Amino acid sequence: MAGHLVSAGHDVTVWNRTRAKSLAWENAHAGVSAATISEAVSDSDIVFICVGDDPDVYAVVEQALPAMEKGAIIVDHTTASAECARKCYGDAKALGIGFVDAPISGGEVGAQKGELTVMCGGDPKTFEKAEPVIKSFAKAVKLMGPSGAGQLTKMINQICIAGILQGLAEGVHFAQKAGLDMEQVVDAIGKGAAQSWQMDNRAVTMANDEYEFGFAVDWMRKDLGIALRTAEAVGADLTLTKMVDGYYKDVQDMGGNRWDTSALLKRLSSQ
């Protein structure tokens, strides 16, 4: 993502908690790496964050805000809670700094190709300033509502993916038990109502027992945990999501923490 910003003509400074990673990026791109967060964000018009979870976002924002200029903007691409987004938005606004929660969908491949989907929450004027820059690495960027709306939309994204992947896992499992060729099955049903991104990109690798790539199960469980806690707070029934989250726990117990989320089939195959 940072590389796409450079390619789009922006001056980019990066920071990573693992210094070797930021130095490697600096060597590969026409950008600069910083030794500290404060150094990275000083004099920046827009600061992009993409870390792990709520505590990581809080830690970065806490260090970034004092070093940022009034009128600058933070765009947080982390998948975190809506509460985290609203807290950071309030802290930033108090200092005259904009904040947009902007979780992403598209995975590592989408980031590499500059084809991410970004769902945003925040003030319209702040979003309008950030949107053209975000489009350096995104194919779709949309403001969903006030602060936290981007994170709520990402929760829906993960809820839908979890259900689709469980259905696909059962479909592949059925095909294997019935003695069908999965590539032929995808060719037959992949152009109709059953078609999905997951089917197009994961059905055959699932059938081939290939999971050492993609979006890790650990991260999916983190995301689903956020969605389930939020659902409880707002009174939404996520029966299927809760069930699939439990299935992912089974995959973790099998040692599949870093396997792709399509590894739901692995659980079925082991039974």
Buried (B, 14 or more C-beta within 10 A) or exposed (E): BBBBBBBBEBEBBBBBEEEEEBBEBBEEBEBBBBEEBBBBBBEBBBBBBBBEBBEBBBEBBEBBBEBBEEEBBBBBBBBBBBBBBBBBBEBBBEEEBBBBBBBBBBBEEBBBEBBBBBBBBBBEEBBEBBBEBBBBBBEEBBBBBBBBBBBBBBBEBBBEBBBBBBBBBEBBBEBBEEEBEBEEBBEEBBEEEBEBEBBEEBBBBBBEEBBEBBBBBBBBBBBBEBBBEBBEEEEEEBEEBBEBBEBBEBBBEBEBBBBBBBBBBBBBBEE
